[in-house]
Amino acid sequence: MRKFSAVNAIIAINILVFCLWYILPTEFMFYNFLVSYTGLEEGRFWTLITSVFSHNSFFHIFVNMYVLYGFGQAMELVMGKKRFVSFYLIAGIFASLTHALMSAYILNEPDLPALGASGAVAGLILLFSLLFPREKILLLGIIPLPAIFGALVFVGLDIWGLVAQAQGTSVLPIGHGAHLGGAFTGLIFYFFTRRKTTIE
């Protein structure tokens, strides 16, 4: 019998929520599946996690689920299901919170909403890259690079993108703050795990 895969379950939930965008009223989905600083001020704390499973365009969900499947399968095997799911959810929640704080205090747009799994996925990518720095990954699906260099490129692009958004020179609807929050979670998890292993 084939073993249950947490990655496949997460992908299935994302697909379900994607379908809900085309079934349920748009107002309901905006209220419950988008995260923003204003929404958190209003008490909609559940959006910190529901937004992580939410996509409303095919390209968005396809890219995120493709990357999640690639890195998630390896990380679930390394971490085990429980730790993998816990890390994924924590990275997603922290990514949502980071987006909300940065949009309010850096971009001065507290109403700016966000959705998507890319923050949690960024956490997986950075954690994978720290654990397996020499493993080859394909940057943009084309350019082969050692994992650690690829991760640094992604983080660098997000820092540059966030600065550009703060200066009003970027028009790309990308949640750079969420990506950085997820990546930071991967970094903290790596050092915490390494320190714990060293002490034991």
NUSEMAR-816174 format. One record per atom (N, C-alpha, C): residue in three letters; x, y, z. Coordinates in pm, whole numbers, plus 50000, padded with zeros to 5 digits. Layout:
N
alaXYZ...
REM end
This chain:
200
met500844988050000met500005000050000met500885012550000arg500525022149916arg501315034349907arg501135042950032lys502245048350082lys502195056250204lys501535069850178phe500855074750282phe500225087950276phe501295098650262ser501105107950170ser502045118850148ser501455131950195ala502145138450288ala501695151350338ala501755161850227val502765160750140val502885170350029val501675169449938asn501275157249903asn500095155549817asn498835160849883ala498735159050015ala497565164050088ala497525179350084ile498685185650103ile498755200350098ile498385205449960ile498885198649857ile498545202549720ile497055201049695ala496465190349745ala495035188149728ala494215199249793ile494625203649913ile493915214449982ile494015227349901asn495205229949846asn495385241849763asn494475241549640ile494365230049578ile493495228749461ile492035230849500leu491655225549616leu490285227249664leu489965242049685val490855249149752val490635263349777val490635271149646phe491495267349552phe491505273649421phe490135272449354cys489535260549364cys488195258449306cys487145266849377leu487325268949509leu486355276949584leu486265291249533trp487385296349479trp487375309949424trp486385311249309tyr486065300249245tyr485145300349130tyr483755295149167ile483575291449294ile482295286049339ile481615295349439leu482365299949537leu481815308249644leu481865323049607pro481055331349673pro481075345749645pro482465351849665thr482845360749576thr484165366949583thr484375374149716glu483325380649768glu483445387949894glu483825378550008phe483245366550008phe483545356650111phe485005352550104met485505350049983met486895345649965met487855356950003phe487535369249965phe488385380550002phe488455382050153tyr487345380250219tyr487275382250364tyr488025371250439asn487985359050387asn488515347550462asn489805341650409phe490205344950285phe491365338450226phe492425348050173leu492345360650213leu493395370450185leu493895375950319val495205377850330val495765383350454val496255397450430ser496005406150525ser496505419950520ser496625425050663tyr497385435750680tyr497535441750813tyr496195446650864thr495415452850777thr494095457750816thr493195446350858gly493245435350783gly492435423750818gly492795418250955leu494085417950986leu494525413151119leu494075422651227glu494135435651199glu493635445451296glu492155443351324glu491425438851223glu489995436351238glu489705422951305gly490745415451335gly490575402951408gly490515390451323arg490805391651194arg490735379851106arg492085372451106phe492435367251223phe493735360751239phe493825347651163trp492685341451134trp492715328851061trp493285330450920thr493265342750869thr493795344850734thr495315343150728leu495975343050844leu497405340350846leu497705326650787ile496775317050804ile496985303650750ile496115300850628thr494885305850625thr494025302750509thr494595308850381ser495245320450392ser495815326850274ser496955318550214val497605310350298val498725302050253val498245291150157phe496975287250169phe496415276850083phe495555282749971ser495675295749950ser494775302749860ser495485308149736his494935304949618his495415310349490his494205312949402asn494225323849326asn493065326549240asn493445328149092ser494665323349056ser495025322648915ser495745309448889phe495525303848771phe496095290748740phe497615291048741phe498215301348683phe499675302248676phe500275302548817his499645310148906his500115311649044his500125298249115ile499025291049110ile498955278249181ile499835267749114phe499935268148982phe500755258348911phe502225259548951val502755271748950val504155273848985val504425269949130asn503565274549221asn503775271449362asn503695256549391met502715249749331met502555235449357met503655227349290tyr504135231849176tyr505235225049108tyr506505225449194val506805237249247val507995238749332val507805231449465leu506595232449521leu506305225449646leu506485210449630tyr506005204949519tyr506125190649497tyr507595186649487gly508385194549414gly509795191249395gly510595191449524phe510495202349599phe511255203549723phe510555196449839gly509235196549837gly508485190749948gly508675175849963gln508745168449850gln508935154049857gln510235150649929ala511295157949893ala512595155449955ala512585159150103met511985170650136met511995175250275met511095166850364glu509985161950309glu509125153150389glu509865140250423leu510635135250329leu511415123050352leu512475125350459val513135136850454val514195140050549val513635143050688met512555150750695met512035155650822met511025146350886gly510345138250806gly509215130750857gly507955139050842lys506805132450836lys505555139450806lys505205150150907lys505275146951035lys504825156351139lys505675168951141arg506985167151139arg507865178951142arg507745186851014phe507575179850902phe507425186750774phe506175195550774val505045189950814val503785197550817val503885209150915ser504465206551034ser504615217151134ser505455228551079phe506585225051017phe507445235450961phe506735243150850tyr506055236050762tyr505375242450649tyr504335252450699leu503545248550798leu502515257350852leu503115269450924ile504175267051002ile504825278051073ile505435287850973ala506115282550870ala506715291150768ala505645299350696gly504505292950667gly503415299850601gly502815310850686ile502595307950813ile502025317850905ile502975329650923phe504275326550941phe505245337350959phe505385345650832ala505285339050716ala505335346350589ala504155355950577ser502975351450616ser501785359950612ser501935371850707leu502445369050826leu502635379750925leu503675389850876thr504745384750816thr505795393650764thr505245402550653his504435396650565his503805404750460his502985416050521ala502165412550620ala501285422550681ala502095433850744leu503135430450817leu503935440650886leu504715449250787met505295442850687met506085450450590met505215459250502ser504025454350467ser503135462650385ser502655474750463ala502505473150596ala502045484350678ala503155494150711tyr504345489050747tyr505385497750801tyr506505501150703ile506625493550594ile507645496650495ile507025502150367leu505935495650322leu505275500150199leu504195510450225asn503805512250353asn502735521550390asn501425518350320glu501155505350305glu499915500750245glu499305489650332pro498745493350447pro498205483150537pro497055475250480asp496395480350377asp495275473150315asp495735463150209leu497035462950178leu497535454450070leu497335439750103pro496505432650026pro496245418550057pro497255409349989ala497365397150041ala498255387249981ala497635373449995leu498035364649907leu497615350749912leu498665342349843gly498685329549872gly499605320649804gly500535313149897ala501075302049845ala501945293249922ala503415296849910ser503735307249834ser505145309849802ser506005313149924gly505425319050028gly506195321750149gly506615308850218ala505665299550233ala505985286550294ala506965278850206val506755279550075val507655272749981val509055278649988ala509155291750004ala510475298150018ala511195292750141gly510445290150247gly511045284250366gly511595270450337leu510855262550262leu511315249150224leu512585249850139ile512585259050043ile513735260349953ile514995263950032leu514885273550124leu516065277750198leu516535266650291leu515605259850357leu515985248950446leu516665237750368phe516105234250253phe516715224050167phe518125228150127ser518285240850091ser519575245850043ser520635245950153leu520215248350276leu521145248050388leu521525233750425leu520585224650412leu520865210550443leu521665203750333phe521405207650209phe522075201550094phe522635212450003pro523625219950051pro524115231749977pro524695228749840arg525225216749819arg525865213549691arg524935206749592glu523745203449638glu522765196949548glu522385206649437lys522295201549316lys521975210149202lys520465212949195ile520125225549177ile518745229449150ile518735237749022leu517565238948963leu517435246748839leu516835260348870leu517625270748860leu517145284348880leu516215288048765leu514995292248801leu513955295448701leu513635283448613gly513955271248664gly513675259148589gly514615256848472ile515685264948463ile516575264148346ile518045263148384ile518505272148473ile519935273548501ile520345264748619pro521225254848598pro521665246348710pro522645253748801leu522355253348930leu523205259749029leu523265251149154pro524365251949231pro524345245849365pro523205252049445ala522525244049524ala521325248449594ala521535261149675ile522675262049744ile522885273549831ile522995286449750phe523625285849633phe523725297749548phe522355301549492gly521585291349453gly520245294049404gly519385300749510ala519495296049634ala518715301849743ala519135316349768leu520435318949763leu520925332649784leu520445341949674val520365336849552val519845344849441val518385348349467phe517585338549509phe516175340949537phe515995351249648val516755349749756val516665359149868val517095373149823gly518185373749746gly518665386649696gly517635393649609leu516975385949522leu515945391749435leu514765396949517asp514425389749625asp513295394249708asp513655406849787ile514895407749834ile515315419949903ile515275431749806trp515825429549686trp515795439949583trp514355443649547gly513495433649534gly512095436249499gly511365443949607leu511645440749734leu510995447849844leu511435462449848val512725464749827val513245478549822val512595486149708ala512475479749592ala511855486249476ala510395489549505gln509695480449573gln508295483249608gln508205494949706ala509125495449801ala509115506349898ala509375519849831gln510175519549725gln510485531849652gln509455535049545gly508495525949527gly507445528149429gly507885525949286thr509005518449267thr509515516249132thr509205502249080ser508485494249158ser508135480749115ser506625479749094val506225473548984val504795471848957val504415457148959leu505375448448994leu505095434148998leu504315430549125pro503205423349111pro502395419749229pro502955407449299ile504165408949353ile504845397849419ile505005401049567gly504715391249652gly504825393149796gly506245390649845his507135400049815his508545398249854his508695397050006gly507905404550080gly507965403650225gly507605389850275ala506595383750215ala506185370150253ala507285360150221his507915361650105his509015352650067his510145353550168leu510495365750207leu511595367650302leu511225362150440gly509975363750479gly509535358150607gly509615343050609gly509185336750500gly509285322150491gly510725317550490ala511585324350413ala512995320850406ala513655322250543phe513315332750616phe513865334850750phe513465323450842thr512245318350828thr511795306950908thr512665294750880gly512985292550750gly513865281550715gly515235282850776leu515765295150778leu517075297750837leu517065294950987ile516055299951058ile515955297851202ile515785283051235phe514945276151158phe514715261951182phe516005254151163tyr516775257651062tyr518035250751035tyr519005252351152phe519195264651199phe520155266851307phe519655260951439phe518345261551463phe517795255651585phe517985240551584thr517715234251469thr517855219751459thr519315215751472arg520205223351408arg521635220051414arg522165221651556arg521745232151625arg522195234551762arg521675223551855lys520425219751836lys519825209251918lys520545195951896thr520885193051771thr521565180651739thr522965180651799thr523635192251794thr524995193351849thr524995191252000ile524005197252069ile523935196052214ile523665181652254glu522785174852179glu522445161152214glu523615151752179
REM end
